[in-house]
Amino acid sequence: MKIQILGTGCPKCKQLAVVAELAAEDLKLEYELEKITDINEIVTFGVMITPALAVDGVVKLAGKVPSVDEVKAMLV
């Protein structure tokens, strides 16, 4: 599973990365975490507001930092 954090590196983007990792580890998933910071690449996902979370290339959330439990629901 590839978990992608889309954002420019702002504090919320960093917080989303931490939350996503905690969720994946709690679920004992095999995953790769990729941080995409290039604005042109972020736009190719159709994301206009960051931070955003994509799983295997599919955007699951944009514009907020969810709870660990919310991310867990997106990963299963």
N, C-alpha and C positions, 0 to 999 in steps of 0.2 A: 504494500500500500504506500502511495506517495502522498504525503501531507504537504501542501504548499501554502506558505504564508505570503500574501501579496501586500506589499507596503514598502514605504521608503525608508524604514528604519526608525520611525517615531516611537515614543514610549508605548503607545497602544499596540503597535505592531510587535514590539518585543514581548509585551504581556501576552498577546495572542499566541505567540510561539511557545511560551512557557505553558500556557493553559492546554494547548494542543498536545504537547509532549506529555504532560501529566495524564491527560485523558487516554492517550495511546498506551502509555505504560500501565495505567490502571487496568486497561482491557487486555493487557499482555499481547498486544499486536506487534507483528513485524512491520516496521515502517521506515520510511526514509523521509526526513524533514528537509524541505527545500525552501529557502527564503528568496523570493523574487522581489528585487528592489528597483529594477529598471522600469520606469513609468511606461515606456512604449510596450514592453512585454505585459505589464499589468493590464493595459488597455485591451490587448488582444484577448483577454479573458472576458471582456465586456464589463469590467469593474471600473466604476467611476468614483468610488469612495472607498478609502482604506481605513483600517485594515480589512483584509478579506481572507477567507479560508477556502481553499480548494482541496478536494480529495480526488486523487487520480484524474486531475484535470477538470473536474466539475466543481464550479463555485457553489459552496454551501451557505455562505454567509458573507455579508459585506457591511462595513460601517459601524461595527461595534465589537466589543470583546465579550464573548459569552462566558458562561460558567463552565467548569470542567464537565459537569453533568450534561450540559447542552451539547458540548463537543462530543462527548461519548455517544450521544444519540445520533449524531451525524456520521460517526465512524462505523457503526454496526449496521 
